[in-house]
């Protein structure tokens, strides 16, 4: 089995790579990982780097797409077309629009939509294009696997609808509109693009997000520090998911 793991930013895949290669030092930056690992093969395809490592007898391909739907769709397509991924796992951060979600909470997408896709002028609902669909559902099997991992780790794992768009949404009115229109729980910038690609190729996928900002955040919040700590938690969870998939 060949498993793909995708993040949007380099910080999100560094702890995944060090977790897959025990010879690497924790907290190693990507350049050090590339220079020092004897087990990670690096390929550049379509202006992006892909990192392949043998893990417990299986090929695992790790990449960071860069931010946004276009880059995410491109990377997901390469992982499926070129690397022949059988399963795709995505890990990153998201903003909460459900008041029950708080900074640091882990959220798994039950389904995803594109909040910035709008051809309502032609009589279609928001998020829809002809021959497409508003929501793309993630793998129920992988979600159940994730709940088993969370139970073993003693972590509460939330589930909900994630809305994706090529915008960082800071306007409270826009957030409320997305929440009401799509019944969404969280916002980010890549997940639905990955979902559309995987759905088209019939590849099971799983989207994990750690909440980076919420209604209850305060001025002392440091996103860069959160990204670093959150990425470690997410990486640990994703690797545990990987172990469950291949056992």
TORTIMI-352415 format. One record per residue (C-alpha): residue number from 1; chain; residue in one letter; z, y, x. Coordinates in steps of 0.1 Angstrom, whole numbers, plus 5000, padded with zeros to 4 digits. Each point is the difference from the previous one (the first is absolute). Example, Ala and Ser with C-alpha at 12.3 -4.5 7.8 and 13.67 -1.06 7.14 Angstrom:
<rs>
1 / A / a / 5078 / 4955 / 5123
2 / A / s / 4993 / 5034 / 5014
</rs>
This chain:
<rs>
1 / A / x / 5000 / 5000 / 5000
2 / A / x / 4992 / 5035 / 5012
3 / A / x / 5024 / 5027 / 4988
4 / A / x / 4993 / 5038 / 5002
5 / A / x / 5028 / 5026 / 5002
6 / A / x / 4991 / 5036 / 4995
7 / A / x / 5018 / 5033 / 5002
8 / A / x / 4988 / 5036 / 4998
9 / A / x / 5017 / 5014 / 5031
10 / A / x / 5005 / 4987 / 5035
11 / A / x / 5038 / 5002 / 4995
12 / A / x / 4998 / 4975 / 4972
13 / A / x / 4983 / 4973 / 5021
14 / A / x / 5019 / 5004 / 5033
15 / A / x / 5031 / 4980 / 4989
16 / A / x / 4977 / 4974 / 4983
17 / A / x / 4982 / 4994 / 5033
18 / A / x / 5033 / 4998 / 5020
19 / A / x / 5014 / 4976 / 4974
20 / A / x / 4970 / 4977 / 5003
21 / A / x / 5002 / 4999 / 5038
22 / A / x / 5036 / 4992 / 5012
23 / A / x / 4990 / 5009 / 5036
24 / A / x / 4997 / 5036 / 4990
25 / A / x / 5029 / 5025 / 5000
26 / A / x / 5011 / 5013 / 4966
27 / A / x / 4991 / 5037 / 4994
28 / A / x / 4970 / 4998 / 5023
29 / A / x / 4973 / 5026 / 4993
30 / A / x / 4965 / 4986 / 4993
31 / A / x / 4985 / 5009 / 5034
32 / A / x / 5028 / 4980 / 5018
33 / A / x / 4995 / 4971 / 4975
34 / A / x / 4963 / 4999 / 5009
35 / A / x / 5007 / 5003 / 5038
36 / A / x / 5027 / 4974 / 5002
37 / A / x / 4992 / 4973 / 4974
38 / A / x / 4982 / 4969 / 5013
39 / A / x / 4997 / 4986 / 4964
40 / A / x / 4985 / 5029 / 4981
41 / A / x / 4962 / 5004 / 5000
42 / A / x / 4987 / 5034 / 4992
43 / A / x / 4966 / 5007 / 4984
44 / A / x / 4984 / 5033 / 4990
45 / A / x / 4978 / 4998 / 4969
46 / A / x / 4987 / 5030 / 4980
47 / A / x / 5021 / 5024 / 5020
48 / A / x / 5033 / 4982 / 4994
49 / A / x / 5021 / 4975 / 5020
50 / A / x / 5009 / 4965 / 4988
51 / A / x / 5027 / 4979 / 5016
52 / A / x / 4998 / 4963 / 4998
53 / A / x / 5029 / 4977 / 5010
54 / A / x / 5007 / 4963 / 4996
55 / A / x / 5032 / 4996 / 4980
56 / A / x / 5014 / 4965 / 4994
57 / A / x / 4966 / 4985 / 5001
58 / A / x / 4983 / 5026 / 4978
59 / A / x / 4978 / 5030 / 5007
60 / A / x / 5016 / 5033 / 4990
61 / A / x / 4979 / 5032 / 5001
62 / A / x / 5019 / 5033 / 5000
63 / A / x / 4985 / 5035 / 4996
64 / A / x / 5009 / 5035 / 4989
65 / A / x / 4973 / 5015 / 4979
66 / A / x / 5008 / 5037 / 5004
67 / A / x / 5010 / 5021 / 4969
68 / A / x / 4981 / 5000 / 4968
69 / A / x / 4979 / 4979 / 4977
70 / A / x / 4968 / 5000 / 5019
71 / A / x / 5015 / 4988 / 5033
72 / A / x / 5022 / 4974 / 4981
73 / A / x / 4970 / 4986 / 4982
74 / A / x / 4980 / 4999 / 5033
75 / A / x / 5027 / 4981 / 5018
76 / A / x / 5007 / 4976 / 4972
77 / A / x / 4962 / 4992 / 4998
78 / A / x / 4999 / 4993 / 5038
79 / A / x / 5030 / 4978 / 4998
80 / A / x / 4984 / 4979 / 4972
81 / A / x / 4963 / 5001 / 5012
82 / A / x / 5004 / 4998 / 5037
83 / A / x / 5033 / 4983 / 5005
84 / A / x / 4998 / 4978 / 4969
85 / A / x / 5035 / 5008 / 4988
86 / A / x / 5013 / 4976 / 4974
87 / A / x / 5029 / 5022 / 4990
88 / A / x / 5007 / 5037 / 5006
89 / A / x / 5035 / 5015 / 5002
90 / A / x / 5005 / 5038 / 5000
91 / A / x / 5031 / 5019 / 5012
92 / A / x / 5007 / 5037 / 4999
93 / A / x / 5019 / 5028 / 4983
94 / A / x / 4997 / 5017 / 4966
95 / A / x / 5015 / 5028 / 4980
96 / A / x / 5020 / 4992 / 4969
97 / A / x / 4992 / 5013 / 4965
98 / A / x / 5023 / 4976 / 4982
99 / A / x / 5035 / 5016 / 5001
100 / A / x / 5015 / 4965 / 5005
101 / A / x / 4984 / 4997 / 5035
102 / A / x / 5018 / 5016 / 5030
103 / A / x / 4993 / 5006 / 5036
104 / A / x / 4998 / 4967 / 5019
105 / A / x / 4994 / 4978 / 4970
106 / A / x / 4973 / 4973 / 5004
107 / A / x / 4974 / 4999 / 4972
108 / A / x / 4974 / 4973 / 4995
109 / A / x / 4969 / 5010 / 4980
110 / A / x / 4994 / 4980 / 4969
111 / A / x / 4968 / 5018 / 4995
112 / A / x / 4983 / 5031 / 5014
113 / A / x / 4978 / 5029 / 4987
114 / A / x / 4982 / 5030 / 5014
115 / A / x / 5016 / 5032 / 4985
116 / A / x / 4973 / 5023 / 5015
117 / A / x / 4970 / 4981 / 4985
118 / A / x / 4988 / 5021 / 4971
119 / A / x / 4968 / 4996 / 4980
120 / A / x / 5017 / 5008 / 4967
121 / A / x / 4971 / 5025 / 4993
122 / A / x / 4979 / 4969 / 4992
123 / A / x / 5026 / 4986 / 4976
124 / A / x / 5017 / 4976 / 5024
125 / A / x / 5038 / 4998 / 5006
126 / A / x / 5015 / 5014 / 5031
127 / A / x / 4998 / 4976 / 5030
128 / A / x / 4970 / 4981 / 4985
129 / A / x / 4963 / 4996 / 5010
130 / A / x / 4974 / 4979 / 4982
131 / A / x / 5002 / 4963 / 5011
132 / A / x / 5034 / 5007 / 5015
133 / A / x / 5035 / 5002 / 4986
134 / A / x / 5029 / 5024 / 4999
135 / A / x / 5026 / 4975 / 5014
136 / A / x / 4996 / 4973 / 5026
137 / A / x / 5027 / 4973 / 5000
138 / A / x / 5015 / 4987 / 5032
139 / A / x / 5006 / 4963 / 5006
140 / A / x / 5028 / 4986 / 4978
141 / A / x / 5005 / 4972 / 5025
142 / A / x / 5006 / 5024 / 5029
143 / A / x / 5023 / 5021 / 4978
144 / A / x / 5021 / 4970 / 4992
145 / A / x / 5001 / 4990 / 5037
146 / A / x / 5012 / 5036 / 5007
147 / A / x / 5028 / 4997 / 4975
148 / A / x / 5011 / 4967 / 5017
149 / A / x / 5000 / 5018 / 5034
150 / A / x / 5020 / 5029 / 4985
151 / A / x / 5026 / 4976 / 4985
152 / A / x / 5004 / 4982 / 5034
153 / A / x / 5005 / 5034 / 5017
154 / A / x / 5023 / 5014 / 4973
155 / A / x / 4976 / 5029 / 4994
156 / A / x / 4992 / 5014 / 4966
157 / A / x / 4962 / 5000 / 4997
158 / A / x / 4986 / 5023 / 4972
159 / A / x / 4966 / 4994 / 4983
160 / A / x / 4979 / 5027 / 4983
161 / A / x / 4966 / 5017 / 4996
162 / A / x / 4988 / 5019 / 5031
163 / A / x / 4975 / 5028 / 4996
164 / A / x / 4977 / 5009 / 5029
165 / A / x / 4981 / 5032 / 5008
166 / A / x / 4986 / 5020 / 5029
167 / A / x / 5026 / 5026 / 4996
168 / A / x / 5036 / 5005 / 5011
169 / A / x / 5016 / 5009 / 4966
170 / A / x / 5028 / 5025 / 5003
171 / A / x / 4996 / 5018 / 4966
172 / A / x / 5026 / 4988 / 4975
173 / A / x / 4976 / 5006 / 4971
174 / A / x / 4973 / 4979 / 5016
175 / A / x / 5025 / 4972 / 5007
176 / A / x / 5011 / 5001 / 4964
177 / A / x / 4964 / 4998 / 4988
178 / A / x / 4993 / 4969 / 5021
179 / A / x / 5032 / 4984 / 4989
180 / A / x / 4991 / 5005 / 4963
181 / A / x / 4963 / 4993 / 5003
182 / A / x / 5002 / 4968 / 5020
183 / A / x / 5037 / 4989 / 4994
184 / A / x / 5003 / 5001 / 5038
185 / A / x / 5032 / 4995 / 5020
186 / A / x / 4988 / 5012 / 5034
187 / A / x / 4972 / 5019 / 5017
188 / A / x / 4981 / 4994 / 5033
189 / A / x / 4966 / 5004 / 5015
190 / A / x / 4985 / 4965 / 5008
191 / A / x / 5012 / 4972 / 4978
192 / A / x / 4975 / 5001 / 4971
193 / A / x / 4971 / 5001 / 5024
194 / A / x / 5012 / 4968 / 5017
195 / A / x / 5006 / 4985 / 4966
196 / A / x / 4964 / 5008 / 4988
197 / A / x / 4985 / 4984 / 5032
198 / A / x / 5022 / 4969 / 4998
199 / A / x / 4994 / 4996 / 4963
200 / A / x / 4962 / 5002 / 5006
201 / A / x / 5002 / 4973 / 5027
202 / A / x / 5025 / 4979 / 4980
203 / A / x / 5025 / 5002 / 5029
204 / A / x / 5037 / 4998 / 4991
205 / A / x / 5018 / 5032 / 5010
206 / A / x / 5036 / 5014 / 5001
207 / A / x / 5010 / 5037 / 5003
208 / A / x / 5035 / 5008 / 5013
209 / A / x / 5012 / 5036 / 5001
210 / A / x / 5032 / 5016 / 5011
211 / A / x / 5010 / 5031 / 4981
212 / A / x / 4998 / 5031 / 5024
213 / A / x / 5007 / 5028 / 4975
214 / A / x / 5015 / 5001 / 4966
215 / A / x / 5016 / 5024 / 4974
216 / A / x / 5034 / 4995 / 5016
217 / A / x / 4990 / 5009 / 5036
218 / A / x / 5017 / 5029 / 5018
219 / A / x / 4992 / 5025 / 5027
220 / A / x / 5015 / 4978 / 5027
221 / A / x / 4973 / 4974 / 4996
222 / A / x / 4979 / 4993 / 5032
223 / A / x / 4967 / 4983 / 4991
224 / A / x / 4991 / 4991 / 5036
225 / A / x / 5034 / 4983 / 5005
226 / A / x / 4997 / 4983 / 4966
227 / A / x / 4964 / 4988 / 5008
228 / A / x / 5013 / 4983 / 5032
229 / A / x / 5030 / 4983 / 4984
230 / A / x / 4981 / 4991 / 4968
231 / A / x / 4972 / 4984 / 5020
232 / A / x / 5024 / 4977 / 5017
233 / A / x / 5015 / 4989 / 4967
234 / A / x / 4965 / 4995 / 4985
235 / A / x / 4987 / 4982 / 5031
236 / A / x / 5030 / 4976 / 4998
237 / A / x / 4993 / 4993 / 4964
238 / A / x / 4962 / 4995 / 5005
239 / A / x / 5006 / 4976 / 5028
240 / A / x / 5024 / 4980 / 4978
241 / A / x / 4973 / 5000 / 4974
242 / A / x / 4976 / 4987 / 5026
243 / A / x / 5024 / 4972 / 5008
244 / A / x / 5001 / 4990 / 4963
245 / A / x / 4962 / 5001 / 4996
246 / A / x / 4993 / 4977 / 5030
247 / A / x / 5029 / 4975 / 4997
</rs>
